[in-house]
Amino acid sequence: MELDAIDRKLLNLLQEDAKMPYAELAKRLGISSSGVHKRVRRLVEGGVIKKFVAVIDPQISGKKLKAFIGISTSPGACGQVIAQLSKRPEVLEIHEAAGEHDLFIKIITDDTLKLNEILHEMDRIPGVSSSRTLIVLKTEKETGLIRL
């Protein structure tokens, strides 16, 4: 899908505040509210906008521990491991990677006890051969915004 300058500006505005009223978006973009509605619908239908979500502070929700885990898998088992990891609500991201590990995941959980439990369960997933865990002490920058 081709994005014009208005689409790009609209996407940037929605990434900053997805609840911004169409009237305000229209004012900022210099187009009509119905024009905004048509563009948003086209961007959703075209798969550019995947979903609208509320971003919450994990600390406030009691999820105080963030970790990144590199996972090595047995040959041919990567897909099965991904399928099992995808079922875990603590797993926020799964990336296939080149380098020391086949997969790199991001998790957020309650504390080190829960992390320990998760790591033991991961070790029991068929196809997981090893893992390395990095616990985050402090997040300096974290964003999902993709500037267009």
N, C-alpha and C positions, 0 to 999 in steps of 0.2 A: 504494500500500500504506500502510495506517495503521500508525504506530509508537506503541506505548504507552510508558510510562515505563521499563519493564524492557527493552524493545527498545533504547531510547535509551542506557540505562546499559550494556547489553551491547555495543552498537556502540562506545561510548567506550572501554570496556575492551579490546576487540579491536583498536582503532586504536592503543592504547598497547602492546599485546603480543598479537599474533595467535596466539602459541604457548602462551598461558596455558591450562593444563589445564581441561577442562570442570568438574572437581571444584572448582577454585579459583574459576572464574567463578560456579558455582552457589552457593558459599559467600558470595561478595560480593553476589550478586543476591538471595539468600534463596529460591532455587528449587532443584529437583532437577537433577542432571546430565542426566537424560533430557530435562528441560524446556529446558535450555540447548541440547542437541543439536537438538531440534525447532525451536527458535527460529532457530538458526544456519542450519539447512537451509532453513527458510522464507524467511529473509533472503537467502540465496544464490539460491534458486529465483525469488524475487520481484525479483531484480536490484538489491537494495539493496547487498549486498556483491558487488562485481564480481570480486574475486580476492584471494588471500592472497599477499603478496610479502615478500621479504627486502629491507630498505632498506640499501644499502651506502654507505660513505663513498667518494665519487669520488676523493678525493685518494689514498687508500690503494690504489685500483685503478689508479692511474697517469693518471687523467683529471683533469688539473689546470686545464683552462681551461673556464670556463662563459661563455656569451654568449647574449644575446637579440638576435634579428634581426627587424626589421620589413620585410615584403616587400610591395611593390606589384605588382599583377597586371594584365594586360590585361583589358579587359571580357570576361566570359564564361569566363575561364581559371582562375578560383579553384579549382574542383574538380579540374582536371587537375594544378595545381601542388600541391595538398594530397596527391593520390595519389602524386606523385613524392617529395615530402618525407617522406611516411609510410614509404617504403622505407628511409630512412637510419637506421641504428642510433644515430647521434649525436643525432638529433632526438628529444627527450624529450616535448615538448609542441608542439601546433599549435593556435592560437586564431584564429578569424575575428574581426576587430576593426573598429570604426568609428573613423574618424580618419585620420591621415596615411597609414597602411598598411592593406592589406586583411587581411594575416596577421601574426601575431606568434608567433615560435617560440623555444623554449629548446633550446639544445644544450649538450652536455658532450663535450669532446674532449681529445686529448693535450696540444696546445700550439698556438702561433700558426701554425706551419707547416701543421699539419693543418687549422686553421681556414681558412687561406688557400686550401688545396685545396678545402675544402667550399664556400667562397664562390664560387670559380671554377666549380665544378660546378653550383651553384645558378643562377648567371648563364646557364648553358646550358639550363636547363629552359624549354621553350616556355611562354610566358605570364608569365614573371617579367620585369617591366619595370624594377624597381629594388629596392635593399635598403639598409638602414641597420643597422649592427652596433654593439652596445654590449657591451663586454667587462666582465665582473664582476671587480672587484678583490678584494672580500671580501663574503661572505654573512653578514649579521647575524642573519637569521632565515629559516628555510625549513622548512616543514612541509606534510604532506599531510593532517593531522588536521582533521576537520570536527567541531567540538563540537556535540553534539545536546542 
